[in-house]
């Protein structure tokens, strides 16, 4: 249940960042997204079998970095902003997966 709440909260914050960036200060919104990504990855992603999560993170990051949605008239720039915010949240989860994998390797 917590993972669904985190996904919903992340999606709402990402859309607010994309469509109304002045509502939430950018540093606070990104902090909430990163912390949400960290918690989500800790409870919902298996660190030893995280290939799908990592591939999605790379794809979202590449799409956000390339401004792939900016060609859509009227809302493309806002969707790119939301995509960048979602990528930020996913990258927080990647840090968690990396940390858990390192701990697992050190344990043996």
HUTASUL-V54592 format. One record per residue. N is the residue number from 1. RES is the residue in one letter. OMEGA is omega in degrees with one decimal (none if undefined). Layout:
n;res;omega
N;RES;OMEGA
N;RES;OMEGA
//
This chain:
n;res;omega
1;X;-179.2
2;X;-179.6
3;X;177.1
4;X;177.3
5;X;179.8
6;X;178.3
7;X;179.2
8;X;179.0
9;X;178.3
10;X;179.1
11;X;179.7
12;X;-180.0
13;X;178.8
14;X;178.1
15;X;177.0
16;X;178.1
17;X;-178.4
18;X;-172.3
19;X;179.6
20;X;-171.4
21;X;-178.0
22;X;-178.3
23;X;177.9
24;X;175.9
25;X;-172.4
26;X;-178.1
27;X;178.2
28;X;180.0
29;X;-179.5
30;X;176.8
31;X;178.4
32;X;-179.9
33;X;179.8
34;X;178.7
35;X;175.7
36;X;177.1
37;X;177.9
38;X;-179.2
39;X;179.8
40;X;-178.2
41;X;-179.9
42;X;-176.0
43;X;-170.4
44;X;-176.7
45;X;174.9
46;X;-174.2
47;X;-179.0
48;X;178.1
49;X;-172.7
50;X;-175.2
51;X;-178.5
52;X;179.1
53;X;-178.9
54;X;178.1
55;X;177.3
56;X;178.5
57;X;178.3
58;X;-178.8
59;X;179.8
60;X;177.9
61;X;178.7
62;X;179.2
63;X;178.3
64;X;-179.7
65;X;-178.6
66;X;-176.8
67;X;-174.5
68;X;-176.2
69;X;-174.7
70;X;179.5
71;X;176.8
72;X;-177.0
73;X;171.7
74;X;-176.9
75;X;-176.2
76;X;-179.5
77;X;178.6
78;X;177.5
79;X;175.2
80;X;176.5
81;X;177.8
82;X;178.9
83;X;176.7
84;X;178.2
85;X;177.0
86;X;176.6
87;X;177.2
88;X;178.5
89;X;179.1
90;X;178.7
91;X;173.1
92;X;176.8
93;X;177.7
94;X;177.4
95;X;177.8
96;X;178.8
97;X;178.8
98;X;-179.5
99;X;-179.9
100;X;178.3
101;X;178.4
102;X;179.2
103;X;178.8
104;X;179.4
105;X;179.9
106;X;176.9
107;X;178.6
108;X;none
//
